Amino acid sequence: MNRRTIGTSAALAFVLAAALLLPPPLPAGPGTVEGKVVRIADGDTLTVATRDGTKVKVRLYGIDAPEVRHEETPGQPGGVEARQALKALTLGRRVRVEVLEVDTHGRSVGIVSERGVNINVAMVREGWAWAYRRYLSAPYASEFIDVEREARARRLGIWKRANPSPPWEFRRRMR
């Protein structure tokens, strides 16, 4: 063996060893993730721990919940309650996530279900999120929009207020 062969073999061995020590990558696109919900960031984002220990940050597709307070920005009315509602529906429970895409923040965006219940729809139905029309498409759009209309009519959650400000407008004002 010459030096070049030894150097190449050592480099290959190092790369293989490093790959075995690194955690498995997060989902890169459409697929399914199953696991236990271990964290709720806000009313439309949660973290799922899979059986192999991977933690996947998931943004609920097609909804937008009021913002919660962060160190640099205040929260919106209903933000804490929306987070509590998502927590009540999912924290500590096993869920299935139909991953539709990965967003610009590296989060998996998908439909979360727990025992066959679509959690995304449940958040809108209970009045804790808007149907996020900007990002909704078939086959989901009509169901999300219909349950939002029902929640508004029944004055549930955020709809108890006369004219709640949508999170996308709130974020725009905060920039």
MOFENNOR-V808927 format. One record per residue. N is the residue number from 0. RES is the residue in three letters. PHI is phi in whole degrees, -180 to 180 (none if undefined). Layout:
N:RES:PHI / N:RES:PHI
This chain:
0:MET:none / 1:ASN:-99 / 2:ARG:-59 / 3:ARG:-63 / 4:THR:-64 / 5:ILE:-64 / 6:GLY:-63 / 7:THR:-66 / 8:SER:-65 / 9:ALA:-65 / 10:ALA:-64 / 11:LEU:-63 / 12:ALA:-62 / 13:PHE:-64 / 14:VAL:-62 / 15:LEU:-64 / 16:ALA:-64 / 17:ALA:-63 / 18:ALA:-63 / 19:LEU:-72 / 20:LEU:-86 / 21:LEU:-75 / 22:PRO:-66 / 23:PRO:-63 / 24:PRO:-68 / 25:LEU:-72 / 26:PRO:-56 / 27:ALA:-98 / 28:GLY:177 / 29:PRO:-53 / 30:GLY:160 / 31:THR:-129 / 32:VAL:-123 / 33:GLU:-126 / 34:GLY:172 / 35:LYS:-103 / 36:VAL:-75 / 37:VAL:-113 / 38:ARG:-156 / 39:ILE:-119 / 40:ALA:-83 / 41:ASP:-163 / 42:GLY:-76 / 43:ASP:-139 / 44:THR:-141 / 45:LEU:-141 / 46:THR:-120 / 47:VAL:-112 / 48:ALA:-98 / 49:THR:-83 / 50:ARG:-58 / 51:ASP:-85 / 52:GLY:92 / 53:THR:-70 / 54:LYS:-105 / 55:VAL:-117 / 56:LYS:-82 / 57:VAL:-123 / 58:ARG:-98 / 59:LEU:-67 / 60:TYR:-64 / 61:GLY:77 / 62:ILE:-131 / 63:ASP:-142 / 64:ALA:-100 / 65:PRO:-56 / 66:GLU:-71 / 67:VAL:-98 / 68:ARG:-67 / 69:HIS:-122 / 70:GLU:-56 / 71:GLU:-95 / 72:THR:-137 / 73:PRO:-74 / 74:GLY:-91 / 75:GLN:-102 / 76:PRO:-57 / 77:GLY:93 / 78:GLY:-63 / 79:VAL:-65 / 80:GLU:-65 / 81:ALA:-65 / 82:ARG:-62 / 83:GLN:-63 / 84:ALA:-64 / 85:LEU:-66 / 86:LYS:-62 / 87:ALA:-63 / 88:LEU:-80 / 89:THR:-133 / 90:LEU:-58 / 91:GLY:82 / 92:ARG:-102 / 93:ARG:-82 / 94:VAL:-129 / 95:ARG:-120 / 96:VAL:-118 / 97:GLU:-88 / 98:VAL:-76 / 99:LEU:-99 / 100:GLU:-169 / 101:VAL:-118 / 102:ASP:-85 / 103:THR:-67 / 104:HIS:-95 / 105:GLY:81 / 106:ARG:-86 / 107:SER:-74 / 108:VAL:-109 / 109:GLY:-164 / 110:ILE:-93 / 111:VAL:-100 / 112:SER:-130 / 113:GLU:-131 / 114:ARG:52 / 115:GLY:82 / 116:VAL:-93 / 117:ASN:-76 / 118:ILE:-67 / 119:ASN:-58 / 120:VAL:-64 / 121:ALA:-60 / 122:MET:-64 / 123:VAL:-73 / 124:ARG:-60 / 125:GLU:-83 / 126:GLY:87 / 127:TRP:-105 / 128:ALA:-157 / 129:TRP:-87 / 130:ALA:-73 / 131:TYR:-84 / 132:ARG:-54 / 133:ARG:-59 / 134:TYR:-114 / 135:LEU:-85 / 136:SER:-145 / 137:ALA:-62 / 138:PRO:-94 / 139:TYR:-94 / 140:ALA:-53 / 141:SER:-64 / 142:GLU:-65 / 143:PHE:-63 / 144:ILE:-66 / 145:ASP:-64 / 146:VAL:-71 / 147:GLU:-66 / 148:ARG:-58 / 149:GLU:-64 / 150:ALA:-63 / 151:ARG:-62 / 152:ALA:-63 / 153:ARG:-89 / 154:ARG:54 / 155:LEU:-95 / 156:GLY:54 / 157:ILE:-64 / 158:TRP:-81 / 159:LYS:-68 / 160:ARG:-80 / 161:ALA:-62 / 162:ASN:-147 / 163:PRO:-66 / 164:SER:-85 / 165:PRO:-62 / 166:PRO:-58 / 167:TRP:-65 / 168:GLU:-73 / 169:PHE:-59 / 170:ARG:-62 / 171:ARG:-62 / 172:ARG:-67 / 173:MET:-79 / 174:ARG:-72
